[in-house]
């Protein structure tokens, strides 16, 4: 059996409020986006989420895509980019590297093909994906609830067993919040990404990778990804000493220009129990050096951040 799905992205302003979506039928589709993104980012994320959402299935996947950029990135350009350290032939860094690396991981071991379809030409599946991607971008533009869809209905639904299809928009606090992990206020607990499906990584490797992901500006701006990485009981003690609960912590960085971490040093990972790992790290940015302690817990077969504390390092 072959799964046939359309994937599409949309951006109002490009960059601007952006959305992505994949669509199989009315019971199997998903969407998401960002307050600020590009059309190419939406196109990439749609394919990434489709691959990750179906990674547990032993089925061929035919991806209908109207983006030559995505198709060429996977089928032509990516091997060369990887050999050159994610740089193009002229030496310039490849744009959207984080999403491309996730796409590269998601395609490993999969049986898939791409089929180019002309956009906005009446193709039923493409139009369905386009409508949903634009719907997310428009919702971000207007501050409306985000229509995220049911996902793949196999017990790994996008609302942890709930069937609701809207995500309430995040409340953005005043500038300067010390919510270092950019948690998001949600009424449902999303379960969008199968991080445990990467079979060639140990648990500690997965946790270290996810820790780095949470420091990435592109990830921190993606409210659905952040929500998927945080435990329902997440708490954080920020640099100022304030305690943030998960529901009280909001996605400050979703509407702000996130600052990239200049330096990341993994100090250690210690397995406390079979389901918990303590990670310690040192990072540096324009504010100085920070010592980080993160407690990762496995919940519903996914590693999620349960507690985080960031402390400025004494000079």
C-alpha positions as CSV (number, residue, x, y, z in Angstrom):
1,X,0.0,0.0,0.0
2,X,1.2,3.5,-0.8
3,X,0.3,6.6,1.3
4,X,-0.4,9.5,-1.0
5,X,-0.1,12.9,0.7
6,X,0.2,16.5,-0.4
7,X,2.5,18.9,1.4
8,X,2.5,22.7,1.1
9,X,3.6,25.9,2.8
10,X,2.4,29.5,2.8
11,X,3.7,32.8,4.0
12,X,1.9,36.1,4.0
13,X,4.6,38.6,3.1
14,X,7.4,36.0,2.7
15,X,8.7,36.5,5.3
16,X,5.7,37.0,7.4
17,X,3.0,34.9,9.2
18,X,3.7,31.4,7.9
19,X,2.0,28.1,7.8
20,X,2.6,24.5,6.6
21,X,0.3,21.5,6.1
22,X,0.1,18.0,4.8
23,X,-3.1,16.3,3.8
24,X,-4.1,12.7,3.0
25,X,-7.8,13.0,3.7
26,X,-10.2,14.7,6.1
27,X,-9.2,12.3,8.9
28,X,-5.5,12.5,8.3
29,X,-3.9,15.9,8.0
30,X,-1.8,18.2,10.1
31,X,-0.8,21.9,10.0
32,X,1.3,24.3,12.0
33,X,3.4,27.4,11.5
34,X,5.1,30.4,12.9
35,X,4.3,34.1,13.5
36,X,7.3,34.9,11.2
37,X,8.6,32.7,8.6
38,X,9.1,32.1,4.9
39,X,7.3,30.1,2.2
40,X,10.3,27.7,1.8
41,X,10.4,27.1,5.6
42,X,6.7,26.1,5.4
43,X,7.3,23.9,2.4
44,X,10.1,22.1,4.2
45,X,8.3,21.7,7.5
46,X,5.3,20.2,5.8
47,X,7.4,17.4,4.4
48,X,9.3,17.0,7.6
49,X,6.2,16.6,9.7
50,X,4.6,14.2,7.2
51,X,7.6,12.0,7.3
52,X,7.9,12.1,11.1
53,X,4.2,11.5,11.6
54,X,4.3,8.4,9.4
55,X,7.7,7.0,10.5
56,X,6.1,4.2,12.4
57,X,4.3,2.9,9.3
58,X,5.8,0.3,7.0
59,X,4.3,1.8,3.9
60,X,5.6,3.5,0.8
61,X,5.0,7.3,0.8
62,X,4.3,9.4,-2.3
63,X,4.7,13.1,-1.5
64,X,2.9,15.5,-3.8
65,X,4.7,18.8,-3.7
66,X,4.5,22.0,-5.7
67,X,8.0,23.2,-4.4
68,X,10.9,22.5,-6.7
69,X,13.1,23.8,-3.9
70,X,12.1,21.0,-1.6
71,X,12.2,18.3,-4.2
72,X,15.7,19.4,-5.5
73,X,17.0,19.8,-2.0
74,X,16.2,16.1,-1.2
75,X,16.9,14.5,-4.5
76,X,19.8,16.6,-5.9
77,X,21.5,19.1,-3.6
78,X,21.6,17.6,-0.1
79,X,24.5,15.2,-0.6
80,X,26.7,17.9,-1.8
81,X,25.7,20.3,0.9
82,X,26.5,17.7,3.6
83,X,29.9,17.0,2.1
84,X,30.7,20.7,2.1
85,X,29.6,21.2,5.7
86,X,26.2,22.5,4.7
87,X,27.6,25.1,2.4
88,X,26.7,25.8,-1.2
89,X,29.1,25.7,-4.1
90,X,30.0,29.4,-3.6
91,X,30.9,28.8,0.0
92,X,27.8,30.5,1.4
93,X,25.9,28.7,4.2
94,X,22.8,26.8,3.2
95,X,19.6,28.5,4.3
96,X,17.2,26.7,6.5
97,X,19.9,24.2,7.6
98,X,18.0,23.1,10.8
99,X,15.0,22.1,8.8
100,X,17.1,20.5,6.1
101,X,18.9,18.4,8.7
102,X,15.7,17.2,10.2
103,X,14.4,16.4,6.7
104,X,17.6,14.4,6.1
105,X,17.1,12.4,9.3
106,X,13.4,11.9,8.5
107,X,14.1,10.3,5.1
108,X,16.7,7.8,6.4
109,X,15.4,4.3,5.9
110,X,12.1,5.5,4.3
111,X,10.5,4.3,1.1
112,X,9.3,7.5,-0.5
113,X,9.0,9.3,-3.8
114,X,8.3,12.9,-4.7
115,X,5.9,14.0,-7.4
116,X,5.8,17.6,-8.5
117,X,2.3,19.1,-9.0
118,X,1.5,22.5,-10.2
119,X,0.2,24.7,-7.4
120,X,-3.1,26.5,-7.5
121,X,-4.1,24.5,-10.5
122,X,-7.1,22.6,-9.0
123,X,-5.3,19.5,-7.8
124,X,-7.5,18.2,-5.0
125,X,-4.9,17.1,-2.5
126,X,-2.6,20.1,-3.2
127,X,-5.5,22.5,-2.8
128,X,-6.5,20.9,0.5
129,X,-3.0,21.3,1.9
130,X,-2.7,24.8,0.5
131,X,-6.0,25.9,2.2
132,X,-4.8,24.5,5.5
133,X,-1.3,26.1,5.3
134,X,-2.8,29.5,4.4
135,X,-5.3,29.0,7.2
136,X,-2.5,28.8,9.8
137,X,-0.7,31.8,8.3
138,X,-3.9,33.8,8.4
139,X,-4.6,32.7,11.9
140,X,-1.2,33.9,13.1
141,X,-1.8,37.2,11.2
142,X,-5.1,37.8,12.9
143,X,-4.3,36.3,16.3
144,X,-6.9,33.6,15.9
145,X,-6.7,29.9,17.1
146,X,-4.4,27.8,15.0
147,X,-6.1,24.9,13.1
148,X,-3.5,22.2,13.7
149,X,-5.6,19.2,12.5
150,X,-6.0,15.6,13.8
151,X,-2.5,14.4,12.7
152,X,-2.3,10.7,12.0
153,X,-5.1,8.9,14.0
154,X,-3.3,5.9,15.3
155,X,-3.0,6.6,19.0
156,X,-0.3,9.3,18.4
157,X,-2.8,12.1,17.9
158,X,-1.7,15.7,18.0
159,X,-3.6,16.4,21.2
160,X,-2.6,13.5,23.3
161,X,-5.8,11.6,22.7
162,X,-8.0,14.7,22.2
163,X,-9.5,15.3,18.8
164,X,-9.7,19.1,18.9
165,X,-8.3,20.8,15.8
166,X,-7.4,24.2,17.1
167,X,-4.4,25.5,19.1
168,X,-5.0,28.6,21.1
169,X,-2.5,31.3,20.2
170,X,0.3,31.9,22.6
171,X,0.3,34.9,25.0
172,X,3.5,36.9,24.5
173,X,4.9,38.6,27.6
174,X,6.8,41.8,27.7
175,X,10.2,41.9,26.2
176,X,13.0,40.6,28.4
177,X,11.4,37.5,29.7
178,X,13.9,35.0,31.1
179,X,12.0,32.0,29.9
180,X,15.1,30.5,28.5
181,X,13.5,27.4,27.0
182,X,10.6,29.4,25.4
183,X,7.8,27.2,26.7
184,X,4.4,27.8,25.3
185,X,1.0,28.2,26.9
186,X,-1.2,25.4,25.5
187,X,-4.6,24.0,26.4
188,X,-3.6,20.6,24.8
189,X,-0.3,18.7,25.0
190,X,1.0,18.2,21.4
191,X,2.8,15.0,20.4
192,X,4.0,15.8,17.0
193,X,7.5,14.5,16.7
194,X,8.7,10.9,17.0
195,X,12.1,11.6,18.5
196,X,12.5,8.0,19.8
197,X,12.1,6.8,16.2
198,X,15.8,7.6,15.4
199,X,17.1,4.1,15.9
200,X,20.8,4.8,15.6
201,X,21.0,7.1,18.6
202,X,21.3,6.2,22.3
203,X,18.9,7.8,24.8
204,X,21.6,10.2,25.9
205,X,22.4,11.1,22.3
206,X,18.7,11.9,21.7
207,X,18.5,14.1,24.8
208,X,21.6,16.0,23.9
209,X,20.3,16.6,20.4
210,X,16.9,17.8,21.7
211,X,18.7,20.1,24.2
212,X,20.6,21.7,21.4
213,X,17.4,22.0,19.4
214,X,15.7,24.0,22.2
215,X,18.5,26.5,21.9
216,X,18.0,27.0,18.2
217,X,16.2,30.2,17.2
218,X,14.3,28.4,14.4
219,X,13.0,25.8,16.8
220,X,12.2,28.3,19.6
221,X,10.1,30.3,17.1
222,X,8.1,27.2,16.3
223,X,5.4,27.0,19.0
224,X,4.3,23.5,18.0
225,X,7.8,22.1,18.2
226,X,8.5,23.7,21.6
227,X,5.2,22.3,22.9
228,X,6.1,18.8,21.7
229,X,9.5,19.0,23.6
230,X,8.2,20.1,26.9
231,X,6.8,17.8,29.6
232,X,3.2,18.7,30.7
233,X,4.6,19.5,34.2
234,X,7.5,21.5,32.9
235,X,9.1,24.1,35.2
236,X,12.0,26.4,34.8
237,X,14.1,28.6,37.1
238,X,15.2,31.4,34.8
239,X,18.4,33.5,34.9
240,X,16.6,36.0,37.1
241,X,15.6,33.4,39.7
242,X,12.0,33.4,38.8
243,X,10.1,30.1,38.7
244,X,8.1,29.5,35.6
245,X,5.3,26.8,35.4
246,X,4.5,25.3,32.1
247,X,1.2,27.0,31.7
248,X,2.5,30.3,33.1
249,X,5.5,30.2,30.8
250,X,4.7,31.7,27.5
251,X,6.3,31.6,24.1
252,X,8.2,34.9,24.4
253,X,10.5,34.1,21.6
254,X,7.7,33.4,19.1
255,X,7.3,37.1,18.5
256,X,10.9,38.2,19.2
257,X,14.1,37.9,17.3
258,X,15.8,35.0,19.1
259,X,19.5,35.3,19.7
260,X,21.6,32.4,18.5
261,X,23.8,30.7,21.1
262,X,27.4,31.3,20.2
263,X,28.8,28.3,22.2
264,X,27.5,25.0,23.5
265,X,29.5,22.6,25.6
266,X,27.9,19.4,26.8
267,X,29.3,18.9,30.3
268,X,27.6,15.6,31.0
269,X,24.6,13.3,30.8
270,X,23.7,11.1,33.8
271,X,20.9,8.5,33.7
272,X,19.1,8.8,37.0
273,X,16.5,6.1,36.2
274,X,15.4,4.3,33.1
275,X,13.1,7.1,32.3
276,X,15.1,10.2,33.4
277,X,18.3,11.7,32.3
278,X,20.1,14.7,33.9
279,X,22.0,16.9,31.3
280,X,24.4,19.7,32.2
281,X,25.8,22.1,29.7
282,X,27.6,25.5,29.3
283,X,26.4,28.0,26.8
284,X,27.4,31.5,25.8
285,X,25.8,34.4,24.0
286,X,25.9,38.2,24.2
287,X,24.7,38.0,27.9
288,X,27.7,35.9,28.9
289,X,28.2,32.3,29.9
290,X,25.4,30.3,31.4
291,X,25.5,26.9,33.2
292,X,22.4,24.8,32.4
293,X,20.8,21.8,34.2
294,X,18.0,20.0,32.4
295,X,16.0,17.0,33.6
296,X,14.6,15.0,30.7
297,X,11.9,12.5,31.3
298,X,10.5,9.9,28.9
299,X,6.7,10.3,28.7
300,X,4.6,8.3,26.3
301,X,7.8,7.0,24.6
302,X,9.0,10.6,24.0
303,X,11.8,12.4,25.7
304,X,10.5,15.7,27.1
305,X,12.1,18.4,29.2
306,X,10.7,18.3,32.7
307,X,12.8,20.9,34.5
308,X,15.4,23.4,33.5
309,X,17.6,25.9,35.3
310,X,20.0,28.4,33.8
311,X,22.5,30.2,36.1
312,X,24.9,32.9,34.9
313,X,28.4,31.7,35.4
314,X,30.6,33.7,37.7
315,X,33.6,35.3,36.1
